Amino acid sequence: MGKLDVVILRYLTSEDFRVLTAVEMGMKNHELVPGSLVASIANLRHGGVHKLMKELCKHRLLTYERGKHYDGYRLTNSGYDYLALKALTNRKVIASFGNQIGVGKESNIYTVADEDRNPLCLKLHRLGRTCFRNIKGKRDYHAHRNRASWLYLSRISATKEFAYMKALYDRGFPVPKPIDFNRHCVVMELVHGGPLTHVTAVDEPDVLYDELMELIVRLGNCGVIHGDFNEFNIMINEEGHPIIIDFPQMVSTSHPNAELYFDRDVRCVRAFFKKRFGFESETCPRFADLERDDALDTEVACSGYKRARELDDDLLHEMGIGLAVSEDEEDPEDEQEIDHSKYTEEELAALRKEVDDSIQNDEKKIQQIADRARNLQIEDEPPTLVPAIDKTQQDHRDDTEKHTDIEDHRQTEEHTDRTREHVDPTSQKYRLAMVEKALSDVRSMRTYTSASTIAPEVVKSQVKKNLEVRQKKIERKKAVAKGEASAVTRLRRDNAETVRDCRGLWGWGWGWGD
C-alpha cells in the first residue's frame, strides 16, 4: 500500500485494461482467479493473455499467488487504482494527476485537475490497513457476509461517502462539492484551507464554537450523526468558516448507540477548544433536544435507520404474521399468581425453616465425612525417608499391597451387602455408607510408572533432527511462486513423493526409478 505511481498508466494499452477488467470480474466469486478463466473472460482476438498478465505482474498491477487448492491471479491496489483512474479519464472528469496531500487510516488524498486545469481532490479509499482492520465492528459494510475482499469493502465505503456528501451538499451543508466517483475513488472540490488541528489561534473562538455546535444540531435534525466530528475532519477555509469532510462512518439518529456518538462529537469539540484556545462554554447541545425535520438517513440508507413501525406492521400482516398477544398466552401468568397466593405467611415461614434446617444438616454431615477422609489420608501417608531395598523385597511388598487391596475391597463389598439387607436404600445411613465406600476406593488406588532407558543425548539429537526437517518443509511451502508453471512442477513433485513412499511401504525396491 505504498504511494501511487501513475507513470505506467500512459503506456498501458486497451488490451492490458481488458485483462485487468477480466481479473476484476473473476474476483467476484474467486479469491484467486485462474489464468484460464482470465483468458476466457478477456477473449482477446490474437491471444497472448498470459504474456500480458506476466507484464502486469512485473509492474505490480497483478500478483500471482499460491492457494490451498489452486494457484491464480489477484488484482492489487495499484491495479484497482488504474482501473478507476482510466474510467474517470474516459469520462473527462480528470486529466492530470498531482501530489499526495493527505493520508489517513482508511484513505489517501491526492490533487488532480480536469481538462480546464481546475484543481480537484481525489480520495482513494484504502480499507484493510493494519491500523484499521476491525471493519465488522466499526462499520456495517459486511452485512450478512462472513468474508469479503478489501477492494470490495473500499468500493462500498466510497459509494456511501459520495451519497452522504451529495445529500448534504444539496441541503446546503458546508461540505466539498461532489464531482464524480468510480469504484473506490471519489472526486470532489478542492478545499482552499487547512484542517482545524493545524490552526493555533482564531480571532473569535466563541463564534467558531457556535458554528460547529450548530452544524452538529443541524445534522441531528436531518436524522444523521457524523460519528467522527473532530479537529482532523473539520477544514477551515480562507474566510475562517468550517467545512466538514469524511463521512463513511455516519450513523442515523435511530441507531442504538446514536446518543453515545452524538455526545462524543460534542465532547471532542469542547475538549479541543479548551486545550487549544482556552475556551470553555457552559452550554452544549444534547441529544434529547434534537427536533427531526428531515429524513436524510432514510434517503441514503444510513447505518441504523429504521422504517416506520406502522409500515412494518402492515407488511407483516400482509404476509399473515400477527403481532398481537392472544388470550391463551396471557392466562398462564394469572394462574401462576393464583397458585402463589394460596399459601399463608405462617406456612411460607415454616417451609423456609424446614429448608434451612435440611441444608444445615447436610452441610454438617458433609463436613464430618471430609474430616474423616482427611484423617485417614494423613494416617496412610508414607514416611519421608525410605530405606533402600533390593528388587526382590520391592516386588514382594508390591504383591502384598495388591493382595491387601483386594482383601479390603472384598471385605468392603461384603459389609455393603450386609448393610443393604438391614438398611433402607433411601435412608441417610445408607447414603453415608456409599460416600465412605467411594472415599475408600479413591484411597486404595495405586499408580505405577516406568522410566525410559534411552540416553538423554540420543533423545535430544533425534528431536533436533525432526525439528530441522519440519522447518525445512515449512520453508519450502512458504516459497513464493515465480510463475504459473510452478503449480505443475509442485504437482509432479507431490506425485513423485507419493510413489517413493509407496515403494518403501510395499517393498517395491527392484531398481525402477533409481
Buried (B, 14 or more C-beta within 10 A) or exposed (E): EEEBEEEBBEEBEEBBBBBBBBBBBBBEEBBBBBBEBBBEBBEEEEEBBBEBBBBBBEBBBBBBEBBEEEBBBBBBBBBBBBBBBBBBBEEEBBBBBBEEEBEBEBBBBBBBBBEEEEEBBBBBBBBBEEEBEEBEEEBBBBEEEEEBBBBBBBBBBBBBBBBBBBBBBEEEBBBBBBBBBBBBBBBBBBBEBEBBBEBEEBEEBEEBBEEBBEBBBBBBBBBBBBBBBBBBBBBBEEEBEBBBBBBBBBBBBBBEEBBEBBBBBBEBBBEBBEEBBEBEBEEEBEBEEBEEEBBBBBBBEBBBBEEEEEEEEEEEEEEEEEEEEEEEEEEEEEEEEEEEEEEEEEEEEEEEEEEEEEEEEEEEBEEEBEEEBEEEEEEEEEEEEEEEEEEEEEEEEEEEEEEEEEEBBEEBEEEBEEBEEEBEEEEEEBEBBEBBBEBBEEEBEEEEEEEEEEEEEEEEEEEEEEEEEEEEEEEEEEEEBEEBEBBEEBEEEEEEEEEEEEBEEEEEEEEEEE
